Amino acid sequence: MNTALLLWAIVFSSIGVGYFIYGKKRDDFAIRSTGLALILFPYFIDNAFLLVLVGLILMAVPKLLSRYM
């Protein structure tokens, strides 16, 4: 694992912890599961560009779900 992957993994995992805690307080399954996905997905991706792309998409999921639900 190179330095860029490690730093991006820390960034997205930290954001995921925030999403998870916020979703737990609001009792919102979509936000909580997105937080869990943000915490876990960096373990499975080895490309820095793909890691950032998937992380940004996952961060947008709760906003998009709230808009259409």
C-alpha positions as CSV (number, residue, x, y, z in Angstrom):
1,M,0.0,0.0,0.0
2,N,1.5,3.3,-1.0
3,T,1.2,6.6,0.9
4,A,-1.6,8.1,-1.2
5,L,-3.8,5.1,-0.6
6,L,-3.1,5.1,3.1
7,L,-3.9,8.8,3.4
8,W,-7.1,8.6,1.3
9,A,-8.2,5.5,3.3
10,I,-7.8,7.5,6.6
11,V,-9.7,10.4,5.2
12,F,-12.7,8.4,3.9
13,S,-12.7,6.1,7.0
14,S,-12.8,9.2,9.2
15,I,-15.7,10.7,7.2
16,G,-17.4,7.2,7.4
17,V,-17.2,7.3,11.2
18,G,-18.9,10.7,11.2
19,Y,-21.6,9.4,8.9
20,F,-22.1,6.4,11.0
21,I,-22.4,8.3,14.3
22,Y,-24.8,10.9,12.6
23,G,-26.9,8.1,11.2
24,K,-27.1,6.4,14.5
25,K,-28.2,9.6,16.2
26,R,-30.9,10.3,13.6
27,D,-31.8,6.6,13.4
28,D,-31.3,6.7,9.6
29,F,-30.4,3.4,8.0
30,A,-29.1,5.0,4.7
31,I,-26.6,7.3,6.4
32,R,-25.5,4.7,8.9
33,S,-24.9,2.0,6.2
34,T,-23.1,4.6,4.0
35,G,-20.8,5.3,6.9
36,L,-20.1,1.7,7.3
37,A,-19.4,1.4,3.6
38,L,-17.0,4.4,3.8
39,I,-15.2,2.7,6.6
40,L,-14.8,-0.6,4.9
41,F,-14.3,0.0,1.2
42,P,-10.7,1.3,1.3
43,Y,-9.6,-2.3,2.2
44,F,-10.7,-3.6,-1.2
45,I,-9.4,-1.0,-3.6
46,D,-5.8,-0.7,-4.7
47,N,-6.0,2.3,-7.1
48,A,-5.8,5.8,-5.6
49,F,-8.0,7.4,-8.4
50,L,-10.6,4.7,-8.0
51,L,-10.5,5.0,-4.2
52,V,-11.2,8.7,-4.4
53,L,-14.0,8.2,-7.0
54,V,-15.8,5.6,-5.0
55,G,-15.4,7.6,-1.8
56,L,-16.9,10.7,-3.4
57,I,-19.8,8.7,-4.8
58,L,-20.5,7.0,-1.5
59,M,-20.4,10.4,0.3
60,A,-23.1,11.6,-2.1
61,V,-25.4,8.6,-1.7
62,P,-27.4,9.9,1.4
63,K,-28.0,13.3,-0.2
64,L,-29.2,11.6,-3.4
65,L,-31.4,9.2,-1.5
66,S,-33.0,12.0,0.6
67,R,-33.7,14.0,-2.5
68,Y,-35.6,11.1,-4.2
69,M,-37.3,9.6,-1.2
